[in-house]
């Protein structure tokens, strides 16, 4: 679900955020899908407003904020799980966060 006035998406519900983080910390196939197209990966787990189409989101589209050049390691995601869970479920401006970028999880979450 997005807000057309400023192209943000709604926060994830707790169950969806938990499922996302579990898969990113443990499932290589899901990680590959998320790296290529986060919106499609989120659609697989039932995230509201996520599209299962083949094209990755671009700037201004829902879930573009979750795109990465290199997805953080399973270990990094597992270590930051509580902080990521809190951020993903928080009512805030979900436009450009890039919280899943390798080497950037902690710094991204600290900037908010």
Gaussian input, Z-matrix of N, CA and C with variables (Angstrom, degrees):
# hf/3-21g

backbone

0 1
 N
 C     1     B1
 C     2     B2     1     A1
 N     3     B3     2     A2     1     D1
 C     4     B4     3     A3     2     D2
 C     5     B5     4     A4     3     D3
 N     6     B6     5     A5     4     D4
 C     7     B7     6     A6     5     D5
 C     8     B8     7     A7     6     D6
 N     9     B9     8     A8     7     D7
 C    10    B10     9     A9     8     D8
 C    11    B11    10    A10     9     D9
 N    12    B12    11    A11    10    D10
 C    13    B13    12    A12    11    D11
 C    14    B14    13    A13    12    D12
 N    15    B15    14    A14    13    D13
 C    16    B16    15    A15    14    D14
 C    17    B17    16    A16    15    D15
 N    18    B18    17    A17    16    D16
 C    19    B19    18    A18    17    D17
 C    20    B20    19    A19    18    D18
 N    21    B21    20    A20    19    D19
 C    22    B22    21    A21    20    D20
 C    23    B23    22    A22    21    D21
 N    24    B24    23    A23    22    D22
 C    25    B25    24    A24    23    D23
 C    26    B26    25    A25    24    D24
 N    27    B27    26    A26    25    D25
 C    28    B28    27    A27    26    D26
 C    29    B29    28    A28    27    D27
 N    30    B30    29    A29    28    D28
 C    31    B31    30    A30    29    D29
 C    32    B32    31    A31    30    D30
 N    33    B33    32    A32    31    D31
 C    34    B34    33    A33    32    D32
 C    35    B35    34    A34    33    D33
 N    36    B36    35    A35    34    D34
 C    37    B37    36    A36    35    D35
 C    38    B38    37    A37    36    D36
 N    39    B39    38    A38    37    D37
 C    40    B40    39    A39    38    D38
 C    41    B41    40    A40    39    D39
 N    42    B42    41    A41    40    D40
 C    43    B43    42    A42    41    D41
 C    44    B44    43    A43    42    D42
 N    45    B45    44    A44    43    D43
 C    46    B46    45    A45    44    D44
 C    47    B47    46    A46    45    D45
 N    48    B48    47    A47    46    D46
 C    49    B49    48    A48    47    D47
 C    50    B50    49    A49    48    D48
 N    51    B51    50    A50    49    D49
 C    52    B52    51    A51    50    D50
 C    53    B53    52    A52    51    D51
 N    54    B54    53    A53    52    D52
 C    55    B55    54    A54    53    D53
 C    56    B56    55    A55    54    D54
 N    57    B57    56    A56    55    D55
 C    58    B58    57    A57    56    D56
 C    59    B59    58    A58    57    D57
 N    60    B60    59    A59    58    D58
 C    61    B61    60    A60    59    D59
 C    62    B62    61    A61    60    D60
 N    63    B63    62    A62    61    D61
 C    64    B64    63    A63    62    D62
 C    65    B65    64    A64    63    D63
 N    66    B66    65    A65    64    D64
 C    67    B67    66    A66    65    D65
 C    68    B68    67    A67    66    D66
 N    69    B69    68    A68    67    D67
 C    70    B70    69    A69    68    D68
 C    71    B71    70    A70    69    D69
 N    72    B72    71    A71    70    D70
 C    73    B73    72    A72    71    D71
 C    74    B74    73    A73    72    D72
 N    75    B75    74    A74    73    D73
 C    76    B76    75    A75    74    D74
 C    77    B77    76    A76    75    D75
 N    78    B78    77    A77    76    D76
 C    79    B79    78    A78    77    D77
 C    80    B80    79    A79    78    D78
 N    81    B81    80    A80    79    D79
 C    82    B82    81    A81    80    D80
 C    83    B83    82    A82    81    D81
 N    84    B84    83    A83    82    D82
 C    85    B85    84    A84    83    D83
 C    86    B86    85    A85    84    D84
 N    87    B87    86    A86    85    D85
 C    88    B88    87    A87    86    D86
 C    89    B89    88    A88    87    D87
 N    90    B90    89    A89    88    D88
 C    91    B91    90    A90    89    D89
 C    92    B92    91    A91    90    D90
 N    93    B93    92    A92    91    D91
 C    94    B94    93    A93    92    D92
 C    95    B95    94    A94    93    D93
 N    96    B96    95    A95    94    D94
 C    97    B97    96    A96    95    D95
 C    98    B98    97    A97    96    D96
 N    99    B99    98    A98    97    D97
 C   100   B100    99    A99    98    D98
 C   101   B101   100   A100    99    D99
 N   102   B102   101   A101   100   D100
 C   103   B103   102   A102   101   D101
 C   104   B104   103   A103   102   D102
 N   105   B105   104   A104   103   D103
 C   106   B106   105   A105   104   D104
 C   107   B107   106   A106   105   D105
 N   108   B108   107   A107   106   D106
 C   109   B109   108   A108   107   D107
 C   110   B110   109   A109   108   D108
 N   111   B111   110   A110   109   D109
 C   112   B112   111   A111   110   D110
 C   113   B113   112   A112   111   D111
 N   114   B114   113   A113   112   D112
 C   115   B115   114   A114   113   D113
 C   116   B116   115   A115   114   D114
 N   117   B117   116   A116   115   D115
 C   118   B118   117   A117   116   D116
 C   119   B119   118   A118   117   D117
 N   120   B120   119   A119   118   D118
 C   121   B121   120   A120   119   D119
 C   122   B122   121   A121   120   D120
 N   123   B123   122   A122   121   D121
 C   124   B124   123   A123   122   D122
 C   125   B125   124   A124   123   D123
 N   126   B126   125   A125   124   D124
 C   127   B127   126   A126   125   D125
 C   128   B128   127   A127   126   D126
 N   129   B129   128   A128   127   D127
 C   130   B130   129   A129   128   D128
 C   131   B131   130   A130   129   D129
 N   132   B132   131   A131   130   D130
 C   133   B133   132   A132   131   D131
 C   134   B134   133   A133   132   D132
 N   135   B135   134   A134   133   D133
 C   136   B136   135   A135   134   D134
 C   137   B137   136   A136   135   D135
 N   138   B138   137   A137   136   D136
 C   139   B139   138   A138   137   D137
 C   140   B140   139   A139   138   D138
 N   141   B141   140   A140   139   D139
 C   142   B142   141   A141   140   D140
 C   143   B143   142   A142   141   D141
 N   144   B144   143   A143   142   D142
 C   145   B145   144   A144   143   D143
 C   146   B146   145   A145   144   D144
 N   147   B147   146   A146   145   D145
 C   148   B148   147   A147   146   D146
 C   149   B149   148   A148   147   D147
 N   150   B150   149   A149   148   D148
 C   151   B151   150   A150   149   D149
 C   152   B152   151   A151   150   D150
 N   153   B153   152   A152   151   D151
 C   154   B154   153   A153   152   D152
 C   155   B155   154   A154   153   D153
 N   156   B156   155   A155   154   D154
 C   157   B157   156   A156   155   D155
 C   158   B158   157   A157   156   D156
 N   159   B159   158   A158   157   D157
 C   160   B160   159   A159   158   D158
 C   161   B161   160   A160   159   D159
 N   162   B162   161   A161   160   D160
 C   163   B163   162   A162   161   D161
 C   164   B164   163   A163   162   D162
 N   165   B165   164   A164   163   D163
 C   166   B166   165   A165   164   D164
 C   167   B167   166   A166   165   D165
 N   168   B168   167   A167   166   D166
 C   169   B169   168   A168   167   D167
 C   170   B170   169   A169   168   D168
 N   171   B171   170   A170   169   D169
 C   172   B172   171   A171   170   D170
 C   173   B173   172   A172   171   D171
 N   174   B174   173   A173   172   D172
 C   175   B175   174   A174   173   D173
 C   176   B176   175   A175   174   D174
 N   177   B177   176   A176   175   D175
 C   178   B178   177   A177   176   D176
 C   179   B179   178   A178   177   D177
 N   180   B180   179   A179   178   D178
 C   181   B181   180   A180   179   D179
 C   182   B182   181   A181   180   D180
 N   183   B183   182   A182   181   D181
 C   184   B184   183   A183   182   D182
 C   185   B185   184   A184   183   D183
 N   186   B186   185   A185   184   D184
 C   187   B187   186   A186   185   D185
 C   188   B188   187   A187   186   D186
 N   189   B189   188   A188   187   D187
 C   190   B190   189   A189   188   D188
 C   191   B191   190   A190   189   D189
 N   192   B192   191   A191   190   D190
 C   193   B193   192   A192   191   D191
 C   194   B194   193   A193   192   D192
 N   195   B195   194   A194   193   D193
 C   196   B196   195   A195   194   D194
 C   197   B197   196   A196   195   D195
 N   198   B198   197   A197   196   D196
 C   199   B199   198   A198   197   D197
 C   200   B200   199   A199   198   D198
 N   201   B201   200   A200   199   D199
 C   202   B202   201   A201   200   D200
 C   203   B203   202   A202   201   D201
 N   204   B204   203   A203   202   D202
 C   205   B205   204   A204   203   D203
 C   206   B206   205   A205   204   D204
 N   207   B207   206   A206   205   D205
 C   208   B208   207   A207   206   D206
 C   209   B209   208   A208   207   D207
 N   210   B210   209   A209   208   D208
 C   211   B211   210   A210   209   D209
 C   212   B212   211   A211   210   D210
 N   213   B213   212   A212   211   D211
 C   214   B214   213   A213   212   D212
 C   215   B215   214   A214   213   D213
 N   216   B216   215   A215   214   D214
 C   217   B217   216   A216   215   D215
 C   218   B218   217   A217   216   D216
 N   219   B219   218   A218   217   D217
 C   220   B220   219   A219   218   D218
 C   221   B221   220   A220   219   D219
 N   222   B222   221   A221   220   D220
 C   223   B223   222   A222   221   D221
 C   224   B224   223   A223   222   D222
 N   225   B225   224   A224   223   D223
 C   226   B226   225   A225   224   D224
 C   227   B227   226   A226   225   D225
 N   228   B228   227   A227   226   D226
 C   229   B229   228   A228   227   D227
 C   230   B230   229   A229   228   D228
 N   231   B231   230   A230   229   D229
 C   232   B232   231   A231   230   D230
 C   233   B233   232   A232   231   D231
 N   234   B234   233   A233   232   D232
 C   235   B235   234   A234   233   D233
 C   236   B236   235   A235   234   D234
 N   237   B237   236   A236   235   D235
 C   238   B238   237   A237   236   D236
 C   239   B239   238   A238   237   D237
 N   240   B240   239   A239   238   D238
 C   241   B241   240   A240   239   D239
 C   242   B242   241   A241   240   D240
 N   243   B243   242   A242   241   D241
 C   244   B244   243   A243   242   D242
 C   245   B245   244   A244   243   D243
 N   246   B246   245   A245   244   D244
 C   247   B247   246   A246   245   D245
 C   248   B248   247   A247   246   D246
 N   249   B249   248   A248   247   D247
 C   250   B250   249   A249   248   D248
 C   251   B251   250   A250   249   D249
 N   252   B252   251   A251   250   D250
 C   253   B253   252   A252   251   D251
 C   254   B254   253   A253   252   D252
 N   255   B255   254   A254   253   D253
 C   256   B256   255   A255   254   D254
 C   257   B257   256   A256   255   D255
 N   258   B258   257   A257   256   D256
 C   259   B259   258   A258   257   D257
 C   260   B260   259   A259   258   D258
 N   261   B261   260   A260   259   D259
 C   262   B262   261   A261   260   D260
 C   263   B263   262   A262   261   D261
 N   264   B264   263   A263   262   D262
 C   265   B265   264   A264   263   D263
 C   266   B266   265   A265   264   D264
 N   267   B267   266   A266   265   D265
 C   268   B268   267   A267   266   D266
 C   269   B269   268   A268   267   D267
 N   270   B270   269   A269   268   D268
 C   271   B271   270   A270   269   D269
 C   272   B272   271   A271   270   D270
 N   273   B273   272   A272   271   D271
 C   274   B274   273   A273   272   D272
 C   275   B275   274   A274   273   D273
 N   276   B276   275   A275   274   D274
 C   277   B277   276   A276   275   D275
 C   278   B278   277   A277   276   D276
 N   279   B279   278   A278   277   D277
 C   280   B280   279   A279   278   D278
 C   281   B281   280   A280   279   D279
 N   282   B282   281   A281   280   D280
 C   283   B283   282   A282   281   D281
 C   284   B284   283   A283   282   D282
 N   285   B285   284   A284   283   D283
 C   286   B286   285   A285   284   D284
 C   287   B287   286   A286   285   D285
 N   288   B288   287   A287   286   D286
 C   289   B289   288   A288   287   D287
 C   290   B290   289   A289   288   D288
 N   291   B291   290   A290   289   D289
 C   292   B292   291   A291   290   D290
 C   293   B293   292   A292   291   D291
 N   294   B294   293   A293   292   D292
 C   295   B295   294   A294   293   D293
 C   296   B296   295   A295   294   D294
 N   297   B297   296   A296   295   D295
 C   298   B298   297   A297   296   D296
 C   299   B299   298   A298   297   D297
 N   300   B300   299   A299   298   D298
 C   301   B301   300   A300   299   D299
 C   302   B302   301   A301   300   D300
 N   303   B303   302   A302   301   D301
 C   304   B304   303   A303   302   D302
 C   305   B305   304   A304   303   D303
 N   306   B306   305   A305   304   D304
 C   307   B307   306   A306   305   D305
 C   308   B308   307   A307   306   D306
 N   309   B309   308   A308   307   D307
 C   310   B310   309   A309   308   D308
 C   311   B311   310   A310   309   D309
 N   312   B312   311   A311   310   D310
 C   313   B313   312   A312   311   D311
 C   314   B314   313   A313   312   D312
 N   315   B315   314   A314   313   D313
 C   316   B316   315   A315   314   D314
 C   317   B317   316   A316   315   D315
 N   318   B318   317   A317   316   D316
 C   319   B319   318   A318   317   D317
 C   320   B320   319   A319   318   D318
 N   321   B321   320   A320   319   D319
 C   322   B322   321   A321   320   D320
 C   323   B323   322   A322   321   D321
 N   324   B324   323   A323   322   D322
 C   325   B325   324   A324   323   D323
 C   326   B326   325   A325   324   D324
 N   327   B327   326   A326   325   D325
 C   328   B328   327   A327   326   D326
 C   329   B329   328   A328   327   D327
 N   330   B330   329   A329   328   D328
 C   331   B331   330   A330   329   D329
 C   332   B332   331   A331   330   D330
 N   333   B333   332   A332   331   D331
 C   334   B334   333   A333   332   D332
 C   335   B335   334   A334   333   D333

   B1=1.4458
   B2=1.5156
   B3=1.3026
   B4=1.4618
   B5=1.5096
   B6=1.3082
   B7=1.4476
   B8=1.5210
   B9=1.3410
   B10=1.4638
   B11=1.5125
   B12=1.3180
   B13=1.4579
   B14=1.5283
   B15=1.3319
   B16=1.4591
   B17=1.5295
   B18=1.3226
   B19=1.4620
   B20=1.5279
   B21=1.3189
   B22=1.4533
   B23=1.5147
   B24=1.3077
   B25=1.4575
   B26=1.5220
   B27=1.2991
   B28=1.4585
   B29=1.5254
   B30=1.3271
   B31=1.4591
   B32=1.5265
   B33=1.3060
   B34=1.4546
   B35=1.5249
   B36=1.3286
   B37=1.4580
   B38=1.5274
   B39=1.3263
   B40=1.4665
   B41=1.5210
   B42=1.3247
   B43=1.4683
   B44=1.5263
   B45=1.3289
   B46=1.4626
   B47=1.5207
   B48=1.3316
   B49=1.4618
   B50=1.5263
   B51=1.3238
   B52=1.4575
   B53=1.5252
   B54=1.3228
   B55=1.4740
   B56=1.5293
   B57=1.3299
   B58=1.4589
   B59=1.5225
   B60=1.3088
   B61=1.4580
   B62=1.5244
   B63=1.3205
   B64=1.4649
   B65=1.5334
   B66=1.3164
   B67=1.4664
   B68=1.5233
   B69=1.3174
   B70=1.4685
   B71=1.5237
   B72=1.3163
   B73=1.4623
   B74=1.5269
   B75=1.3596
   B76=1.4587
   B77=1.5209
   B78=1.3117
   B79=1.4668
   B80=1.5252
   B81=1.3229
   B82=1.4669
   B83=1.5283
   B84=1.3144
   B85=1.4633
   B86=1.5193
   B87=1.3248
   B88=1.4581
   B89=1.5303
   B90=1.3236
   B91=1.4657
   B92=1.5263
   B93=1.3297
   B94=1.4670
   B95=1.5242
   B96=1.3218
   B97=1.4673
   B98=1.5229
   B99=1.3383
   B100=1.4620
   B101=1.5282
   B102=1.3222
   B103=1.4705
   B104=1.5219
   B105=1.3229
   B106=1.4638
   B107=1.5205
   B108=1.3254
   B109=1.4628
   B110=1.5294
   B111=1.3480
   B112=1.4540
   B113=1.5324
   B114=1.3151
   B115=1.4658
   B116=1.5253
   B117=1.3120
   B118=1.4597
   B119=1.5341
   B120=1.3249
   B121=1.4618
   B122=1.5263
   B123=1.3204
   B124=1.4641
   B125=1.5236
   B126=1.3167
   B127=1.4685
   B128=1.5227
   B129=1.3214
   B130=1.4659
   B131=1.5172
   B132=1.3368
   B133=1.4634
   B134=1.5253
   B135=1.3258
   B136=1.4539
   B137=1.5153
   B138=1.3206
   B139=1.4648
   B140=1.5290
   B141=1.3227
   B142=1.4625
   B143=1.5258
   B144=1.3219
   B145=1.4546
   B146=1.5084
   B147=1.3306
   B148=1.4607
   B149=1.5213
   B150=1.3192
   B151=1.4545
   B152=1.5193
   B153=1.3248
   B154=1.4644
   B155=1.5231
   B156=1.3436
   B157=1.4642
   B158=1.5307
   B159=1.3188
   B160=1.4551
   B161=1.5260
   B162=1.3143
   B163=1.4617
   B164=1.5280
   B165=1.3260
   B166=1.4609
   B167=1.5292
   B168=1.3225
   B169=1.4631
   B170=1.5324
   B171=1.3150
   B172=1.4662
   B173=1.5162
   B174=1.3243
   B175=1.4663
   B176=1.5208
   B177=1.3153
   B178=1.4541
   B179=1.5175
   B180=1.3328
   B181=1.4591
   B182=1.5298
   B183=1.3443
   B184=1.4632
   B185=1.5275
   B186=1.2960
   B187=1.4633
   B188=1.5278
   B189=1.3397
   B190=1.4625
   B191=1.5266
   B192=1.3245
   B193=1.4672
   B194=1.5224
   B195=1.3185
   B196=1.4625
   B197=1.5256
   B198=1.3163
   B199=1.4601
   B200=1.5238
   B201=1.3181
   B202=1.4611
   B203=1.5214
   B204=1.3097
   B205=1.4651
   B206=1.5209
   B207=1.3334
   B208=1.4648
   B209=1.5187
   B210=1.3067
   B211=1.4527
   B212=1.5261
   B213=1.3132
   B214=1.4613
   B215=1.5272
   B216=1.2991
   B217=1.4648
   B218=1.5307
   B219=1.3025
   B220=1.4617
   B221=1.5237
   B222=1.3171
   B223=1.4627
   B224=1.5301
   B225=1.3291
   B226=1.4611
   B227=1.5272
   B228=1.3257
   B229=1.4694
   B230=1.5206
   B231=1.3188
   B232=1.4693
   B233=1.5267
   B234=1.3254
   B235=1.4637
   B236=1.5198
   B237=1.3152
   B238=1.4694
   B239=1.5277
   B240=1.3110
   B241=1.4694
   B242=1.5255
   B243=1.3027
   B244=1.4708
   B245=1.5210
   B246=1.3325
   B247=1.4643
   B248=1.5256
   B249=1.3318
   B250=1.4659
   B251=1.5275
   B252=1.3195
   B253=1.4704
   B254=1.5283
   B255=1.3062
   B256=1.4586
   B257=1.5270
   B258=1.3195
   B259=1.4612
   B260=1.5283
   B261=1.3136
   B262=1.4652
   B263=1.5229
   B264=1.3180
   B265=1.4662
   B266=1.5278
   B267=1.2944
   B268=1.4620
   B269=1.5245
   B270=1.3211
   B271=1.4688
   B272=1.5193
   B273=1.2963
   B274=1.4548
   B275=1.5193
   B276=1.2891
   B277=1.4534
   B278=1.5217
   B279=1.3154
   B280=1.4646
   B281=1.5296
   B282=1.3144
   B283=1.4610
   B284=1.5209
   B285=1.3011
   B286=1.4627
   B287=1.5178
   B288=1.3169
   B289=1.4601
   B290=1.5214
   B291=1.3165
   B292=1.4538
   B293=1.5281
   B294=1.3251
   B295=1.4601
   B296=1.5218
   B297=1.3127
   B298=1.4565
   B299=1.5216
   B300=1.3194
   B301=1.4626
   B302=1.5305
   B303=1.3157
   B304=1.4540
   B305=1.5238
   B306=1.3045
   B307=1.4687
   B308=1.5350
   B309=1.3274
   B310=1.4672
   B311=1.5200
   B312=1.3031
   B313=1.4669
   B314=1.5190
   B315=1.2968
   B316=1.4723
   B317=1.5290
   B318=1.3314
   B319=1.4636
   B320=1.5170
   B321=1.3147
   B322=1.4617
   B323=1.5143
   B324=1.3158
   B325=1.4585
   B326=1.5239
   B327=1.3181
   B328=1.4602
   B329=1.5277
   B330=1.3354
   B331=1.4686
   B332=1.5150
   B333=1.2909
   B334=1.4627
   B335=1.4709
   A1=107.88
   A2=117.76
   A3=121.19
   A4=110.12
   A5=114.27
   A6=122.21
   A7=105.42
   A8=117.82
   A9=119.58
   A10=113.71
   A11=118.05
   A12=119.79
   A13=111.66
   A14=117.32
   A15=117.69
   A16=113.77
   A17=117.09
   A18=122.91
   A19=114.61
   A20=117.83
   A21=120.36
   A22=108.79
   A23=116.13
   A24=119.01
   A25=108.85
   A26=114.96
   A27=120.79
   A28=109.52
   A29=116.84
   A30=118.29
   A31=109.99
   A32=116.31
   A33=120.52
   A34=109.36
   A35=116.63
   A36=117.90
   A37=107.40
   A38=116.63
   A39=121.36
   A40=112.75
   A41=117.85
   A42=120.60
   A43=111.29
   A44=117.41
   A45=120.68
   A46=110.68
   A47=117.64
   A48=121.00
   A49=110.49
   A50=116.82
   A51=120.99
   A52=111.09
   A53=116.29
   A54=121.21
   A55=110.42
   A56=116.67
   A57=121.34
   A58=110.99
   A59=117.05
   A60=120.50
   A61=111.80
   A62=117.30
   A63=120.90
   A64=110.37
   A65=116.34
   A66=120.43
   A67=112.00
   A68=117.69
   A69=120.06
   A70=112.08
   A71=116.79
   A72=120.77
   A73=112.70
   A74=117.43
   A75=118.09
   A76=116.94
   A77=119.57
   A78=121.16
   A79=111.19
   A80=116.63
   A81=120.93
   A82=113.00
   A83=117.79
   A84=120.71
   A85=110.55
   A86=117.31
   A87=120.80
   A88=110.53
   A89=117.14
   A90=120.94
   A91=111.12
   A92=116.66
   A93=120.46
   A94=110.89
   A95=116.51
   A96=120.83
   A97=110.27
   A98=117.03
   A99=121.66
   A100=110.72
   A101=117.00
   A102=120.94
   A103=110.91
   A104=116.81
   A105=120.99
   A106=113.10
   A107=116.78
   A108=120.69
   A109=110.05
   A110=117.42
   A111=119.17
   A112=114.09
   A113=117.73
   A114=119.65
   A115=110.90
   A116=116.63
   A117=120.76
   A118=110.71
   A119=117.17
   A120=120.90
   A121=110.62
   A122=116.26
   A123=120.15
   A124=111.35
   A125=117.57
   A126=120.75
   A127=110.00
   A128=117.53
   A129=121.75
   A130=112.36
   A131=116.65
   A132=119.34
   A133=112.59
   A134=116.35
   A135=120.87
   A136=116.96
   A137=118.42
   A138=120.64
   A139=110.27
   A140=115.97
   A141=120.84
   A142=110.70
   A143=116.63
   A144=121.97
   A145=115.66
   A146=117.21
   A147=120.31
   A148=109.45
   A149=115.83
   A150=121.88
   A151=110.69
   A152=116.22
   A153=121.21
   A154=112.22
   A155=118.25
   A156=118.39
   A157=110.86
   A158=115.99
   A159=121.33
   A160=114.83
   A161=117.65
   A162=118.25
   A163=110.55
   A164=114.53
   A165=120.54
   A166=109.60
   A167=117.54
   A168=119.37
   A169=111.16
   A170=114.76
   A171=121.27
   A172=108.16
   A173=116.09
   A174=120.93
   A175=110.60
   A176=115.97
   A177=121.89
   A178=113.51
   A179=118.10
   A180=121.39
   A181=109.90
   A182=115.93
   A183=119.13
   A184=111.99
   A185=114.77
   A186=124.98
   A187=114.48
   A188=117.23
   A189=118.90
   A190=110.03
   A191=116.14
   A192=120.87
   A193=112.74
   A194=117.65
   A195=120.45
   A196=112.70
   A197=117.90
   A198=120.27
   A199=109.68
   A200=116.15
   A201=121.19
   A202=109.96
   A203=115.08
   A204=120.23
   A205=108.62
   A206=115.59
   A207=121.39
   A208=107.74
   A209=116.09
   A210=122.18
   A211=110.09
   A212=116.07
   A213=121.18
   A214=109.96
   A215=115.83
   A216=120.92
   A217=110.90
   A218=115.02
   A219=120.44
   A220=110.29
   A221=115.65
   A222=120.97
   A223=111.35
   A224=117.12
   A225=120.60
   A226=111.10
   A227=116.41
   A228=119.90
   A229=109.95
   A230=117.20
   A231=120.55
   A232=110.80
   A233=117.89
   A234=121.46
   A235=112.50
   A236=117.07
   A237=121.23
   A238=111.84
   A239=117.39
   A240=121.40
   A241=112.83
   A242=118.33
   A243=120.49
   A244=111.16
   A245=116.75
   A246=120.49
   A247=111.21
   A248=116.12
   A249=119.94
   A250=111.03
   A251=117.04
   A252=121.49
   A253=109.56
   A254=116.11
   A255=120.71
   A256=110.93
   A257=116.52
   A258=120.38
   A259=112.16
   A260=116.17
   A261=120.07
   A262=113.05
   A263=117.23
   A264=120.84
   A265=112.57
   A266=116.85
   A267=122.81
   A268=111.59
   A269=115.64
   A270=119.06
   A271=106.81
   A272=115.71
   A273=121.54
   A274=108.34
   A275=116.50
   A276=121.81
   A277=109.43
   A278=116.94
   A279=121.47
   A280=108.73
   A281=116.06
   A282=118.52
   A283=110.89
   A284=118.62
   A285=121.08
   A286=108.35
   A287=116.09
   A288=118.94
   A289=112.65
   A290=117.82
   A291=122.44
   A292=112.14
   A293=117.02
   A294=122.42
   A295=113.79
   A296=118.20
   A297=119.86
   A298=113.25
   A299=117.35
   A300=121.89
   A301=110.18
   A302=116.26
   A303=121.47
   A304=110.02
   A305=115.92
   A306=123.14
   A307=113.56
   A308=119.39
   A309=120.23
   A310=115.32
   A311=119.03
   A312=119.64
   A313=111.25
   A314=117.29
   A315=120.32
   A316=111.94
   A317=117.26
   A318=119.16
   A319=111.60
   A320=117.88
   A321=121.21
   A322=110.49
   A323=117.43
   A324=120.84
   A325=111.62
   A326=118.33
   A327=121.09
   A328=112.38
   A329=117.62
   A330=121.45
   A331=113.06
   A332=119.29
   A333=120.76
   A334=114.08
   D1=132.18
   D2=-179.65
   D3=-122.74
   D4=162.33
   D5=173.20
   D6=-103.18
   D7=107.11
   D8=-174.65
   D9=-61.86
   D10=-19.45
   D11=-178.83
   D12=-67.88
   D13=-32.14
   D14=-178.81
   D15=-141.38
   D16=18.11
   D17=172.75
   D18=57.12
   D19=37.67
   D20=174.49
   D21=-101.01
   D22=158.20
   D23=174.21
   D24=-109.24
   D25=156.33
   D26=179.30
   D27=-66.86
   D28=155.31
   D29=174.57
   D30=-62.51
   D31=157.15
   D32=175.98
   D33=-76.79
   D34=148.11
   D35=172.97
   D36=-72.59
   D37=160.48
   D38=-173.52
   D39=-58.39
   D40=-40.96
   D41=-178.40
   D42=-66.24
   D43=-40.94
   D44=179.25
   D45=-67.78
   D46=-43.19
   D47=178.14
   D48=-61.30
   D49=-41.99
   D50=179.26
   D51=-62.94
   D52=-44.46
   D53=178.81
   D54=-62.91
   D55=-44.48
   D56=178.55
   D57=-57.50
   D58=-49.50
   D59=-176.99
   D60=-68.41
   D61=-36.16
   D62=175.81
   D63=-60.35
   D64=-47.20
   D65=-179.12
   D66=-68.29
   D67=-39.74
   D68=179.08
   D69=-66.98
   D70=-26.48
   D71=-179.73
   D72=-88.39
   D73=-10.22
   D74=-171.27
   D75=-139.76
   D76=-21.49
   D77=-168.55
   D78=-113.91
   D79=107.61
   D80=-176.81
   D81=-63.17
   D82=-37.85
   D83=179.83
   D84=-64.97
   D85=-44.72
   D86=177.98
   D87=-65.34
   D88=-41.08
   D89=177.95
   D90=-58.48
   D91=-42.44
   D92=178.18
   D93=-61.56
   D94=-44.12
   D95=178.50
   D96=-62.89
   D97=-45.70
   D98=-179.44
   D99=-61.76
   D100=-40.96
   D101=179.19
   D102=-61.08
   D103=-41.60
   D104=-178.92
   D105=-77.11
   D106=-38.84
   D107=-173.93
   D108=-157.08
   D109=88.26
   D110=-177.27
   D111=-58.76
   D112=-34.68
   D113=-179.99
   D114=-64.76
   D115=-40.96
   D116=178.39
   D117=-65.63
   D118=-42.33
   D119=177.54
   D120=-62.41
   D121=-41.99
   D122=178.61
   D123=-66.30
   D124=-35.10
   D125=176.72
   D126=-63.06
   D127=-35.98
   D128=178.71
   D129=-60.29
   D130=-29.93
   D131=-179.03
   D132=-103.95
   D133=9.95
   D134=172.34
   D135=85.67
   D136=22.46
   D137=178.31
   D138=-67.36
   D139=135.00
   D140=178.71
   D141=-62.50
   D142=134.19
   D143=175.56
   D144=79.46
   D145=-0.56
   D146=179.34
   D147=-84.26
   D148=138.71
   D149=-176.98
   D150=-103.18
   D151=135.51
   D152=179.21
   D153=-88.68
   D154=11.98
   D155=-178.52
   D156=-71.48
   D157=169.59
   D158=-172.39
   D159=-79.61
   D160=-16.68
   D161=-177.33
   D162=-90.50
   D163=133.18
   D164=178.55
   D165=-66.68
   D166=150.83
   D167=179.18
   D168=-65.08
   D169=146.86
   D170=176.58
   D171=-114.23
   D172=169.06
   D173=-177.73
   D174=-49.09
   D175=132.04
   D176=179.75
   D177=94.31
   D178=-10.73
   D179=179.11
   D180=-98.82
   D181=155.59
   D182=178.85
   D183=-57.04
   D184=138.36
   D185=175.40
   D186=71.81
   D187=8.38
   D188=171.36
   D189=-59.54
   D190=-31.18
   D191=-178.52
   D192=-62.25
   D193=-13.37
   D194=-179.36
   D195=-100.19
   D196=4.31
   D197=177.26
   D198=-73.11
   D199=152.82
   D200=-179.64
   D201=-142.95
   D202=156.00
   D203=168.53
   D204=-78.97
   D205=-42.31
   D206=176.20
   D207=-141.49
   D208=117.73
   D209=-179.25
   D210=-63.96
   D211=137.64
   D212=177.26
   D213=-57.29
   D214=154.16
   D215=-178.66
   D216=-65.79
   D217=160.46
   D218=175.57
   D219=-56.71
   D220=-41.54
   D221=-178.70
   D222=-64.07
   D223=-44.68
   D224=179.83
   D225=-62.58
   D226=-41.40
   D227=178.97
   D228=-66.04
   D229=-42.59
   D230=178.82
   D231=-62.14
   D232=-41.72
   D233=-179.17
   D234=-66.81
   D235=-33.53
   D236=-177.72
   D237=-99.08
   D238=13.78
   D239=-172.17
   D240=-55.76
   D241=-46.95
   D242=-177.89
   D243=-62.04
   D244=-43.20
   D245=179.83
   D246=-67.15
   D247=-42.10
   D248=178.25
   D249=-64.55
   D250=-42.34
   D251=178.31
   D252=-57.92
   D253=-46.55
   D254=-179.92
   D255=-61.55
   D256=-45.49
   D257=-178.13
   D258=-66.04
   D259=-44.41
   D260=-176.28
   D261=-66.82
   D262=-25.10
   D263=-177.69
   D264=-101.47
   D265=-1.59
   D266=-178.15
   D267=-81.33
   D268=141.20
   D269=173.73
   D270=-76.69
   D271=106.08
   D272=-178.36
   D273=-155.82
   D274=-178.13
   D275=179.05
   D276=-80.18
   D277=99.75
   D278=179.36
   D279=-94.51
   D280=70.66
   D281=178.13
   D282=-107.37
   D283=-63.40
   D284=-179.61
   D285=-133.68
   D286=100.28
   D287=179.92
   D288=-117.02
   D289=-34.70
   D290=179.60
   D291=49.20
   D292=40.97
   D293=-176.64
   D294=-71.62
   D295=-12.19
   D296=-177.32
   D297=-101.13
   D298=6.37
   D299=-178.72
   D300=-70.11
   D301=135.89
   D302=177.58
   D303=-55.23
   D304=139.10
   D305=178.53
   D306=70.49
   D307=4.88
   D308=-173.17
   D309=-125.26
   D310=-1.28
   D311=-174.11
   D312=-57.41
   D313=-56.86
   D314=-176.07
   D315=-60.35
   D316=-47.33
   D317=-177.26
   D318=-65.12
   D319=-36.99
   D320=178.45
   D321=-65.23
   D322=-44.82
   D323=-178.56
   D324=-70.26
   D325=-30.98
   D326=178.19
   D327=-71.53
   D328=-27.09
   D329=-178.10
   D330=-74.60
   D331=-16.19
   D332=-173.92
   D333=-76.30

